[in-house]
């Protein structure tokens, strides 16, 4: 149960980070519409999260 709560808390923090990052890119890319910039930002954030999580999983598999 303790492990599940740890991963749930980590997931919530990652989701909040994604919301912050997409809002930040929405305001930084002011040459395009806000909605498009936010969509671009959340896409970039998801790419980074997928690559990092995949790397963590592969590194764990290599240890075993």
C-alpha positions in Angstrom: 0.0 0.0 0.0 2.9 2.3 0.8 4.4 1.9 -2.7 1.1 2.6 -4.4 0.8 5.9 -2.5 4.3 6.8 -3.4 3.7 6.3 -7.1 0.3 8.1 -6.9 2.0 11.1 -5.3 4.7 11.0 -8.0 2.1 10.9 -10.7 0.2 13.8 -9.3 3.5 15.8 -9.1 4.3 14.9 -12.7 0.8 16.0 -13.8 1.1 19.3 -12.0 4.5 19.8 -13.6 3.0 19.2 -17.1 0.3 21.7 -16.4 2.8 24.3 -15.3 5.1 23.6 -18.3 2.3 23.8 -20.8 1.0 27.1 -19.4 4.6 28.4 -19.5 5.0 27.5 -23.2 1.6 29.1 -23.8 2.9 32.4 -22.6 6.4 32.0 -24.1 5.3 31.2 -27.7 3.3 34.4 -28.0 3.6 34.5 -31.8 0.9 31.7 -32.1 -2.5 31.3 -30.5 -2.4 30.4 -26.8 -4.3 27.1 -27.3 -1.9 25.9 -30.0 1.1 26.9 -27.8 -0.2 25.0 -24.8 -0.8 21.9 -27.0 2.7 22.2 -28.3 4.0 22.5 -24.7 2.1 19.5 -23.4 3.3 17.5 -26.4 6.9 18.4 -25.6 6.5 17.6 -22.0 4.9 14.2 -22.7 7.8 13.3 -25.0 10.3 14.1 -22.3 8.3 12.1 -19.7 8.0 9.1 -22.0 11.8 9.1 -22.8 12.8 9.4 -19.2 10.4 6.7 -17.9 11.5 4.4 -20.7 15.1 5.0 -19.8 14.4 4.3 -16.1 12.6 1.0 -17.0 15.3 -0.2 -19.3 18.0 0.6 -16.7 16.1 -1.4 -14.1 15.8 -4.3 -16.5 19.6 -4.2 -17.2 20.4 -4.5 -13.5 18.3 -7.7 -13.1 
